[in-house]
Amino acid sequence: MAKAIALYSGGLDSTLAILAMLRQGIDVTAITFLTHFGCDITDKSSCSKDPFSVAERFGFEVKLSHLSDKFIEIVKNPKYGHGKNMNPCVDCRILMLREAKELMGMIGADFIVTGEVLGQRPMSQRKDTFPLIDMEAGVEGYVLRPLSARLLKITVPEREGLVDRNMLYDFRGRSRKPQMALAKELGLADYPAPAGGCLLTDPIYSYRLKELLEHNPGLDMKDIALLRTGRHFRLSAGCKIIIGRDKVENEKIESLSGPGDYLLRAEGYGSPVTILTGEVTSEAIEVAASMCARYSDAKYLPLVEVTVSKGDSSFRLKVQPANNDLLENYRIERKNKSLTTYYLPPATGHIKALQARL
């Protein structure tokens, strides 16, 4: 029996590619790659379905592989550049195929399968790009793209009779109608709606990441994890404020906070958890407290008492809720001003004395 390694995201296209191989009697081992910028496969609200439940139903194995620092390096310096945002799609595909090639050798597989559709993605899913990606990954001729195979050059598994080309497809473009019809034919009823599974294609997230890289090229993993959570503000080149928007984000911020971080909350009111991280000054604490008050249920009061904690120590600080001008001055978003120009109002002697206790 022929064996294949399949790149598997849990989305419709990659699932259909695997089912097309199973229908031809191919033994498929799927590999799901994890990055710091993708879907959370443990989250049922995520953009991709749980890959294990689908695999169990249709009878194929799934292995997980975290690309970790390898992926971060190509995000920072992609050989073939970024897409519209921070997505290094061509380099990403090359990396995944290289990893799949290693697994192919380990288990004695004959070829690699992907769910790519010709013309679906403008950067990496083009007729001239597929051969480049395969060559760079060292798998030229051994990557079968079943959903568009009849529009592409014949591959080694087809030539050797391991796969029947007549049972493959000629899908092209961004329409999902052909895939939906095939899903119905193959008995796949439950699949995720189309969505950008990679956060690097999201313009807001990408801008936050680019801004983070400008100030911290080393990329702290905690900072990367926080990028998808809350409202983000930068007070200086080395200091950020992140404010939770709901209970889930508040809990995530608390769980990601480190021993050097400050956590702020307006006690006694509905309040966001606010984290102040990096090179913290007394002025930064006062600004963070005013922002925390502004997003709390006490935002219309003239003064709000905010609890500031660091580790096991804490103090309380009365501040005026921040106004819109202050928020917009520090908010991390595209705007017509330098990312490295900041102004912090001077802190009172009171706040300096309180900070000294921590």
C-alpha positions, 0 to 999 in steps of 0.5 A, spaced: 500 500 500 502 506 498 503 511 503 503 519 504 504 525 508 499 530 508 499 537 511 493 538 515 490 544 518 483 541 520 480 546 514 476 544 508 481 543 503 486 539 507 481 535 509 478 533 502 485 532 500 486 527 505 479 524 503 481 524 496 487 519 497 483 515 502 478 513 497 484 511 492 486 506 498 492 510 500 495 510 507 495 517 510 499 520 516 497 527 517 501 532 520 499 539 523 504 544 524 503 549 530 506 556 530 505 562 535 501 565 530 496 560 528 489 557 530 488 554 537 486 547 535 484 546 542 479 551 542 472 549 539 471 557 537 477 557 533 478 557 525 479 550 524 476 544 527 479 539 532 483 535 527 483 528 531 476 528 531 475 528 523 481 523 523 478 518 528 472 518 523 475 517 517 481 513 519 487 516 518 493 518 523 495 525 525 501 528 528 503 534 531 509 538 530 511 545 533 515 549 528 517 554 534 523 558 533 524 556 525 518 559 524 519 565 528 526 566 524 522 566 517 517 571 520 522 576 521 527 575 515 523 571 509 527 569 503 521 571 499 518 576 503 512 578 506 505 578 503 500 584 504 501 583 512 506 580 516 505 573 512 511 569 509 507 565 505 512 562 500 517 561 506 512 558 510 510 553 505 517 551 504 519 550 511 513 545 512 514 541 506 522 540 509 519 538 515 514 533 512 520 531 507 523 528 514 517 525 516 516 522 509 523 519 510 522 516 517 516 512 516 517 510 509 512 514 505 512 515 498 509 522 497 506 528 500 499 531 499 497 538 500 490 541 500 492 547 496 488 550 490 491 553 484 489 561 484 486 561 491 492 565 495 495 570 491 502 569 494 503 562 494 498 558 490 500 560 483 502 555 478 509 558 477 510 558 485 508 551 486 515 548 483 519 554 486 516 552 493 517 544 491 524 545 489 526 549 495 524 544 500 527 538 496 521 535 494 520 536 487 515 532 483 513 529 490 508 534 492 501 532 490 495 537 490 489 533 489 484 538 488 488 542 483 492 536 480 489 536 473 491 543 472 498 542 474 504 538 472 504 530 473 507 528 479 512 522 481 506 518 484 501 519 478 507 517 473 508 511 477 501 509 478 500 510 485 495 515 484 490 515 479 490 522 476 483 521 473 480 521 480 483 527 482 480 534 481 481 541 477 479 546 482 481 553 481 480 560 484 477 562 491 470 559 490 468 554 495 463 551 491 467 545 488 469 543 495 463 544 498 460 539 493 466 534 494 465 534 501 457 532 500 459 527 496 465 524 500 460 525 507 464 530 510 458 535 513 461 538 519 467 543 516 469 550 518 467 556 515 473 560 511 477 564 515 484 566 515 487 561 520 494 565 520 494 571 524 499 574 520 494 575 515 490 580 519 492 587 518 491 589 526 495 583 529 500 584 523 501 591 525 502 590 532 507 584 531 511 589 526 511 594 532 513 589 537 519 587 532 521 594 532 522 595 539 524 588 541 527 584 535 529 578 540 521 577 541 519 575 548 514 569 547 510 572 553 509 578 548 507 574 542 502 571 546 499 577 548 499 580 541 492 577 540 489 579 547 486 586 549 488 593 547 495 595 546 498 601 548 506 603 548 508 608 553 516 608 551 520 604 547 521 599 552 514 599 556 507 597 554 500 597 557 495 592 555 488 592 557 483 586 557 476 587 554 472 581 557 473 576 562 477 571 558 482 576 556 483 578 563 484 571 565 489 570 560 493 577 561 493 574 569 496 568 567 501 571 562 504 576 567 511 575 569 514 577 576 517 583 573 510 586 571 505 590 574 497 588 574 492 594 575 485 593 577 479 598 579 477 594 585 469 595 587 467 596 579 467 592 573 474 593 571 479 590 566 485 587 568 491 592 566 498 589 565 504 594 565 510 591 562 517 592 560 521 598 563 516 601 568 517 608 571 512 611 576 510 616 570 508 609 566 504 607 572 500 613 573 498 613 566 496 605 566 492 607 572 488 612 569 487 608 562 485 602 567 480 607 570 477 609 563 475 602 561 472 600 568 465 602 570 467 607 574 470 611 568 465 617 569 467 618 576 472 624 577 477 620 581 478 612 581 482 608 586 486 603 582 490 597 585 497 596 583 500 589 584 507 587 583 508 580 585 505 579 592 506 587 594 500 592 592 498 599 593 492 603 591 492 610 587 487 615 586 487 617 578 483 621 573 480 616 568 484 617 562 481 622 556 481 620 549 487 624 547 491 620 552 489 614 549 490 615 542 497 618 543 499 611 546 495 606 542 498 602 538 495 602 531 497 605 524 497 613 524 501 619 522 506 619 527 513 616 529 513 609 533 518 612 537 516 619 539 513 619 546 511 623 551 509 622 559 506 627 564 511 627 570 509 623 576 507 626 582 511 625 588 506 620 591 506 615 586 514 615 586 513 613 594 508 608 593 512 605 587 518 605 592 514 600 596 514 594 591 
